[in-house]
Amino acid sequence: MTSSSKQPAAIGSSETLDPQNWDELRAQAHRMLDDMIDATANIRRQPVWRPIPDEVRARFRAEIPREGSELGEIYREYSNFIAPYATGNVHPGFMGWVHGGGNVVGALAEMLAAGLNANLGGRDHVPIEVERQITEWTRTMLGFPPGASGVFVTGTSMANLMAVWVARTAALGRDTRQYGVSGEGALLTAYTSKAAHGCISKAMDLAGFGTDALRSMPVDRSHRVDVEAMRAQIKRDREIGLRPFLVVGSAGTVDVGAIDDLAGLSALCREEQLWFHVDGAYGALGMLSPAIAPHLAGLETADSVALDFHKWGQVPYDAGFLLVRDSERHLAAFAAPAVYLRRETRGLAAGSPWPCDLGPDLSRGFRALKTWFTLKAFGTDKLGAMIERTCRLARYLEAKVSAEPRLELLAPAQLNIVCFRYRADDANRINSEIVADIQESGIAAPSTTTLDGRLAIRAAIVNHRTDVGDLDALVAAVLEFGTRRSPGASAGRS
């Protein structure tokens, strides 16, 4: 027998990653699912957050495993050393930063999505139709015209960057994708509020303009961008030969939740022929609330909007989204033909354009499914009512702070964020320590920010589980730890 006629070595079935015993896996899976649901149902029995012990942290410095372990053993390690030390944003006492609380329906959908293991970069399959349906629903929610395009991304930071790329291509043409930002492109300038999220500046950096090409404009007493100051700056920049091309408005600023005058910014952009983008990370979904929607007037006129379903929409992380009014301009910024991505009119390679034509990712998870489940399970009316309720809770906390002489309100509660502090000498240091004390106690998890040089305790009420009792507990903890940290502080001291 010649070497070419030899039989190949036996392959065997042991190489598969499927279990040898499906019944054992099923039983373990049911335990894991039950535990997940129980943990959420009984979340109030747990501290919001726990400091990570050194010995727990050390466990995650181990070398990569060469041999496998039983699923039950791995799950015990997860239960003992991972789950107890998570961020805590599922807990109703979590008020740090703007994190949604998730929902169990969405978590189940995430499990189903993992089972499908669908790649939503392209091709012709129903998971992409689900994402297209979410695009259509989002377009309707925000008042965009038919034909608008949308795509899921990790979060609004990525969506804002993509919006800058789309605006760049709209201003300079498709050639900029080949030749880069040079010549006339070096003259492009963008405008936003000094209260805008830092990812806007980072987007200008990553898009090749540099952060100096972003003008951070002053805000009024309500922390909304000064539209007239922006108009004057645009005029000055044109006079010295620069080329304004982009305005970024905020629908819910990161510090206090302020909504810029979106209608005023839209009018300015129409006059100056600028791309109007709105960073609506969480605030854009306020359109679902009849009480909040009027404050977002002008959002529907934007050229693009970035938002997170995983914030006020309560979809499990991550579920960011970019919506673009002109789908042709959206495609012009990202579509890139390749022979291995050849499109057909029939078969699995049909269905063009694909989501990979609307963003930088070819490998993409099925983020749309948990969003679809959440919207189907609760409906926009209930989600809107939940959003409005978080704002009412903020007003409750604002009133409670205002009524307490030992506390000082640092900004009006415009949506769902309350910024305040404990009155004390060396107040910045004391309040920083108070926040860390509260986080380590497990009672609540506020964060901090700085307003006009004053460090604030920042309570962002995003979680749909948060209630009056959680806010009362936060205030009581601030007073308790404030007294410990500054026992000589007197009522009314500033």
BADO-820195 format. One record per residue (C-alpha): residue in three letters; y, x, z; residue number from 0. Coordinates in steps of 0.25 Angstrom, whole numbers. Example, Ala and Ser with C-alpha at 12.3 -4.5 7.8 and 13.67 -1.06 7.14 Angstrom:
   type      yy      xx      zz   seq
    ALA     -18      49      31     0
    SER      -4      55      29     1
//
This chain:
   type      yy      xx      zz   seq
    MET       0       0       0     0
    THR      14       6      -4     1
    SER      25       6       6     2
    SER      32      -5      -2     3
    SER      21     -14       0     4
    LYS      20     -13      15     5
    GLN      22     -25      24     6
    PRO      35     -26      32     7
    ALA      33     -24      47     8
    ALA      31     -37      55     9
    ILE      44     -43      58    10
    GLY      39     -53      69    11
    SER      47     -65      75    12
    SER      51     -58      88    13
    GLU      64     -53      82    14
    THR      70     -67      82    15
    LEU      80     -70      93    16
    ASP      75     -84      95    17
    PRO      68     -86     108    18
    GLN      53     -85     110    19
    ASN      53     -98     118    20
    TRP      63    -108     114    21
    ASP      60    -117     126    22
    GLU      64    -106     136    23
    LEU      77    -104     128    24
    ARG      79    -119     128    25
    ALA      78    -120     143    26
    GLN      87    -108     146    27
    ALA      97    -114     136    28
    HIS      97    -127     143    29
    ARG     100    -120     156    30
    MET     111    -112     150    31
    LEU     117    -124     144    32
    ASP     116    -132     157    33
    ASP     122    -121     165    34
    MET     134    -120     155    35
    ILE     137    -135     157    36
    ASP     135    -134     172    37
    ALA     145    -123     173    38
    THR     155    -131     166    39
    ALA     153    -144     173    40
    ASN     154    -136     186    41
    ILE     165    -127     183    42
    ARG     174    -130     194    43
    ARG     164    -125     204    44
    GLN     166    -111     198    45
    PRO     178    -102     200    46
    VAL     187    -101     188    47
    TRP     185     -86     186    48
    ARG     178     -75     194    49
    PRO     181     -60     194    50
    ILE     170     -52     187    51
    PRO     162     -44     198    52
    ASP     161     -29     194    53
    GLU     145     -30     194    54
    VAL     146     -42     184    55
    ARG     155     -35     175    56
    ALA     146     -23     175    57
    ARG     134     -31     170    58
    PHE     142     -32     157    59
    ARG     142     -17     155    60
    ALA     127     -16     153    61
    GLU     121     -10     140    62
    ILE     117     -19     128    63
    PRO     103     -24     131    64
    ARG      92     -19     122    65
    GLU      81     -29     127    66
    GLY      83     -44     128    67
    SER      84     -52     141    68
    GLU      79     -66     144    69
    LEU      89     -77     141    70
    GLY      88     -82     155    71
    GLU      92     -69     161    72
    ILE     104     -67     152    73
    TYR     109     -81     156    74
    ARG     108     -78     170    75
    GLU     116     -66     168    76
    TYR     126     -74     160    77
    SER     126     -85     172    78
    ASN     128     -74     183    79
    PHE     137     -64     176    80
    ILE     145     -71     164    81
    ALA     147     -85     167    82
    PRO     153     -84     181    83
    TYR     164     -74     176    84
    ALA     169     -81     163    85
    THR     184     -83     161    86
    GLY     183     -97     168    87
    ASN     191    -105     158    88
    VAL     180    -116     159    89
    HIS     185    -118     173    90
    PRO     196    -129     175    91
    GLY     203    -118     184    92
    PHE     205    -109     173    93
    MET     220    -109     169    94
    GLY     222     -95     164    95
    TRP     226     -93     150    96
    VAL     223    -104     140    97
    HIS     208    -106     140    98
    GLY     201    -118     137    99
    GLY     190    -123     146   100
    GLY     180    -126     135   101
    ASN     171    -138     135   102
    VAL     156    -140     136   103
    VAL     155    -148     123   104
    GLY     161    -136     116   105
    ALA     151    -126     123   106
    LEU     140    -134     118   107
    ALA     145    -134     104   108
    GLU     147    -118     105   109
    MET     132    -118     108   110
    LEU     129    -126      96   111
    ALA     137    -117      88   112
    ALA     130    -105      93   113
    GLY     117    -112      89   114
    LEU     122    -114      75   115
    ASN     127     -99      74   116
    ALA     136    -103      62   117
    ASN     145     -93      56   118
    LEU     158    -101      52   119
    GLY     164     -90      43   120
    GLY     159     -98      31   121
    ARG     149    -105      23   122
    ASP     146    -119      21   123
    HIS     141    -125      34   124
    VAL     145    -137      44   125
    PRO     150    -128      55   126
    ILE     162    -124      46   127
    GLU     164    -139      43   128
    VAL     165    -141      58   129
    GLU     176    -130      58   130
    ARG     183    -137      46   131
    GLN     183    -150      54   132
    ILE     189    -143      66   133
    THR     200    -138      56   134
    GLU     203    -152      51   135
    TRP     203    -157      66   136
    THR     213    -146      70   137
    ARG     221    -149      58   138
    THR     222    -163      62   139
    MET     225    -160      76   140
    LEU     237    -151      73   141
    GLY     242    -159      62   142
    PHE     240    -149      50   143
    PRO     238    -154      36   144
    PRO     225    -156      28   145
    GLY     220    -143      23   146
    ALA     224    -134      35   147
    SER     213    -124      38   148
    GLY     208    -119      51   149
    VAL     198    -109      57   150
    PHE     192    -106      70   151
    VAL     194     -93      77   152
    THR     193     -86      90   153
    GLY     206     -91      96   154
    THR     221     -93      93   155
    SER     223     -78      94   156
    MET     215     -76      81   157
    ALA     221     -89      75   158
    ASN     235     -84      77   159
    LEU     231     -71      71   160
    MET     225     -78      59   161
    ALA     238     -87      58   162
    VAL     246     -74      57   163
    TRP     237     -69      45   164
    VAL     238     -82      38   165
    ALA     253     -82      39   166
    ARG     253     -67      35   167
    THR     246     -71      22   168
    ALA     255     -83      20   169
    ALA     267     -74      21   170
    LEU     262     -62      13   171
    GLY     251     -67       4   172
    ARG     236     -64       3   173
    ASP     239     -50      -1   174
    THR     243     -46      13   175
    ARG     228     -47      16   176
    GLN     225     -36       6   177
    TYR     237     -27       8   178
    GLY     241     -30      23   179
    VAL     254     -33      29   180
    SER     264     -23      23   181
    GLY     277     -24      15   182
    GLU     283     -38      17   183
    GLY     272     -41      27   184
    ALA     278     -31      36   185
    LEU     291     -40      37   186
    LEU     283     -52      42   187
    THR     288     -57      55   188
    ALA     282     -68      64   189
    TYR     288     -76      76   190
    THR     283     -83      88   191
    SER     286     -85     103   192
    LYS     287     -74     113   193
    ALA     278     -84     121   194
    ALA     267     -84     110   195
    HIS     253     -79     112   196
    GLY     251     -64     111   197
    CYS     241     -66     100   198
    ILE     253     -69      90   199
    SER     258     -55      92   200
    LYS     244     -50      90   201
    ALA     242     -58      78   202
    MET     254     -51      71   203
    ASP     248     -38      75   204
    LEU     235     -41      69   205
    ALA     241     -47      57   206
    GLY     247     -33      54   207
    PHE     262     -37      57   208
    GLY     263     -31      70   209
    THR     268     -38      83   210
    ASP     283     -34      80   211
    ALA     282     -44      68   212
    LEU     281     -55      78   213
    ARG     294     -60      84   214
    SER     292     -66      98   215
    MET     303     -76     100   216
    PRO     309     -81     113   217
    VAL     305     -94     119   218
    ASP     313    -105     126   219
    ARG     312    -110     141   220
    SER     299    -118     137   221
    HIS     293    -105     131   222
    ARG     294    -111     117   223
    VAL     298    -101     106   224
    ASP     313    -102     102   225
    VAL     313    -107      88   226
    GLU     328    -104      85   227
    ALA     326     -89      90   228
    MET     314     -88      80   229
    ARG     322     -94      69   230
    ALA     333     -83      72   231
    GLN     323     -72      72   232
    ILE     317     -76      59   233
    LYS     331     -76      53   234
    ARG     334     -62      59   235
    ASP     320     -57      54   236
    ARG     323     -62      40   237
    GLU     336     -55      40   238
    ILE     331     -41      42   239
    GLY     320     -43      32   240
    LEU     308     -48      40   241
    ARG     299     -59      35   242
    PRO     296     -70      45   243
    PHE     283     -77      42   244
    LEU     276     -83      54   245
    VAL     280     -91      66   246
    VAL     270     -93      78   247
    GLY     273    -105      87   248
    SER     265    -108     100   249
    ALA     259    -121     104   250
    GLY     256    -117     119   251
    THR     261    -103     122   252
    VAL     252     -94     130   253
    ASP     261     -93     143   254
    VAL     266    -107     145   255
    GLY     260    -116     134   256
    ALA     274    -118     127   257
    ILE     274    -125     113   258
    ASP     284    -119     103   259
    ASP     293    -128      95   260
    LEU     283    -129      84   261
    ALA     291    -139      76   262
    GLY     303    -130      77   263
    LEU     294    -118      73   264
    SER     288    -125      61   265
    ALA     302    -129      56   266
    LEU     306    -114      57   267
    CYS     294    -110      50   268
    ARG     297    -120      38   269
    GLU     311    -115      37   270
    GLU     307    -100      37   271
    GLN     294    -102      29   272
    LEU     286     -96      40   273
    TRP     271     -98      44   274
    PHE     271    -107      57   275
    HIS     259    -104      66   276
    VAL     256    -110      79   277
    ASP     248    -104      90   278
    GLY     242    -116      96   279
    ALA     231    -109     104   280
    TYR     230    -121     114   281
    GLY     243    -129     112   282
    ALA     239    -134      98   283
    LEU     228    -143     103   284
    GLY     239    -150     111   285
    MET     240    -158      98   286
    LEU     229    -166     104   287
    SER     237    -171     115   288
    PRO     248    -182     111   289
    ALA     256    -177     123   290
    ILE     256    -162     118   291
    ALA     256    -164     103   292
    PRO     271    -167     102   293
    HIS     274    -154     108   294
    LEU     266    -147      96   295
    ALA     275    -153      85   296
    GLY     276    -144      74   297
    LEU     262    -138      76   298
    GLU     257    -147      64   299
    THR     267    -139      55   300
    ALA     261    -125      58   301
    ASP     255    -117      47   302
    SER     244    -113      57   303
    VAL     240    -115      71   304
    ALA     231    -107      80   305
    LEU     224    -114      92   306
    ASP     212    -113     101   307
    PHE     202    -125     103   308
    HIS     197    -117     115   309
    LYS     209    -119     123   310
    TRP     215    -133     124   311
    GLY     203    -138     115   312
    GLN     193    -134     126   313
    VAL     183    -128     115   314
    PRO     175    -117     121   315
    TYR     180    -103     117   316
    ASP     183     -99     106   317
    ALA     189    -109      96   318
    GLY     202    -104      90   319
    PHE     208    -110      78   320
    LEU     218    -108      67   321
    LEU     223    -119      58   322
    VAL     231    -116      46   323
    ARG     240    -126      38   324
    ASP     238    -120      24   325
    SER     223    -117      22   326
    GLU     226    -109       9   327
    ARG     235     -99      17   328
    HIS     224     -99      28   329
    LEU     214     -95      17   330
    ALA     223     -85      11   331
    ALA     224     -77      24   332
    PHE     209     -75      27   333
    ALA     200     -79      15   334
    ALA     193     -66       9   335
    PRO     183     -68      -2   336
    ALA     170     -60      -1   337
    VAL     157     -59      -9   338
    TYR     148     -62       3   339
    LEU     157     -74       6   340
    ARG     156     -80      -7   341
    ARG     159     -95      -7   342
    GLU     150    -105     -15   343
    THR     151    -120     -18   344
    ARG     138    -123     -13   345
    GLY     128    -117      -3   346
    LEU     131    -111      10   347
    ALA     142    -102       4   348
    ALA     150    -115       1   349
    GLY     161    -121       9   350
    SER     173    -112       6   351
    PRO     183    -109      12   352
    TRP     176    -104      24   353
    PRO     182    -101      38   354
    CYS     181     -86      35   355
    ASP     192     -89      25   356
    LEU     201     -94      36   357
    GLY     200     -82      46   358
    PRO     195     -68      48   359
    ASP     181     -72      53   360
    LEU     169     -73      44   361
    SER     159     -74      56   362
    ARG     164     -86      64   363
    GLY     157     -95      75   364
    PHE     157    -110      75   365
    ARG     169    -112      84   366
    ALA     172    -125      78   367
    LEU     159    -132      84   368
    LYS     164    -132      98   369
    THR     177    -136      94   370
    TRP     171    -148      86   371
    PHE     163    -152      97   372
    THR     174    -152     107   373
    LEU     183    -160      98   374
    LYS     172    -170      95   375
    ALA     168    -171     109   376
    PHE     181    -173     115   377
    GLY     191    -178     104   378
    THR     205    -174     102   379
    ASP     210    -185     111   380
    LYS     203    -180     123   381
    LEU     206    -165     120   382
    GLY     221    -169     119   383
    ALA     220    -176     132   384
    MET     214    -164     139   385
    ILE     225    -155     133   386
    GLU     236    -165     138   387
    ARG     229    -165     152   388
    THR     230    -150     153   389
    CYS     245    -151     151   390
    ARG     246    -162     162   391
    LEU     239    -152     171   392
    ALA     249    -141     168   393
    ARG     260    -151     172   394
    TYR     253    -154     185   395
    LEU     252    -139     188   396
    GLU     266    -137     184   397
    ALA     271    -148     193   398
    LYS     262    -142     205   399
    VAL     268    -128     203   400
    SER     282    -134     202   401
    ALA     280    -141     215   402
    GLU     275    -129     223   403
    PRO     287    -120     228   404
    ARG     278    -108     228   405
    LEU     275    -109     213   406
    GLU     285    -107     202   407
    LEU     283    -113     188   408
    LEU     286    -103     177   409
    ALA     286    -112     165   410
    PRO     285    -127     161   411
    ALA     271    -132     158   412
    GLN     272    -135     144   413
    LEU     258    -138     141   414
    ASN     246    -133     150   415
    ILE     251    -120     155   416
    VAL     258    -118     169   417
    CYS     265    -105     172   418
    PHE     269    -103     187   419
    ARG     269     -93     198   420
    TYR     268     -91     213   421
    ARG     282     -88     219   422
    ALA     282     -74     225   423
    ASP     288     -61     226   424
    ASP     282     -52     215   425
    ALA     278     -65     209   426
    ASN     272     -59     196   427
    ARG     262     -50     204   428
    ILE     259     -61     214   429
    ASN     256     -71     203   430
    SER     247     -62     196   431
    GLU     239     -60     208   432
    ILE     239     -74     211   433
    VAL     233     -77     197   434
    ALA     222     -66     199   435
    ASP     219     -72     213   436
    ILE     217     -86     208   437
    GLN     208     -81     196   438
    GLU     199     -73     206   439
    SER     198     -84     215   440
    GLY     192     -93     205   441
    ILE     201    -105     208   442
    ALA     209    -104     195   443
    ALA     212     -95     183   444
    PRO     227     -95     179   445
    SER     233     -84     171   446
    THR     246     -77     171   447
    THR     258     -75     161   448
    THR     272     -70     162   449
    LEU     284     -79     160   450
    ASP     298     -72     159   451
    GLY     292     -61     168   452
    ARG     286     -70     178   453
    LEU     271     -70     179   454
    ALA     266     -84     179   455
    ILE     253     -90     184   456
    ARG     248     -97     171   457
    ALA     240    -110     172   458
    ALA     235    -114     158   459
    ILE     228    -127     159   460
    VAL     219    -128     147   461
    ASN     205    -131     153   462
    HIS     201    -146     152   463
    ARG     194    -145     165   464
    THR     207    -141     173   465
    ASP     212    -152     183   466
    VAL     223    -154     193   467
    GLY     214    -148     204   468
    ASP     213    -135     196   469
    LEU     228    -134     196   470
    ASP     229    -137     210   471
    ALA     219    -126     213   472
    LEU     227    -116     205   473
    VAL     240    -119     212   474
    ALA     234    -118     226   475
    ALA     228    -105     222   476
    VAL     241    -100     217   477
    LEU     247    -104     230   478
    GLU     236     -98     238   479
    PHE     235     -84     231   480
    GLY     251     -84     230   481
    THR     252     -85     245   482
    ARG     241     -74     247   483
    ARG     248     -65     237   484
    SER     263     -68     242   485
    PRO     262     -74     256   486
    GLY     277     -72     258   487
    ALA     281     -80     246   488
    SER     290     -92     249   489
    ALA     291    -105     242   490
    GLY     302    -104     231   491
    ARG     302     -89     230   492
    SER     303     -85     215   493
//
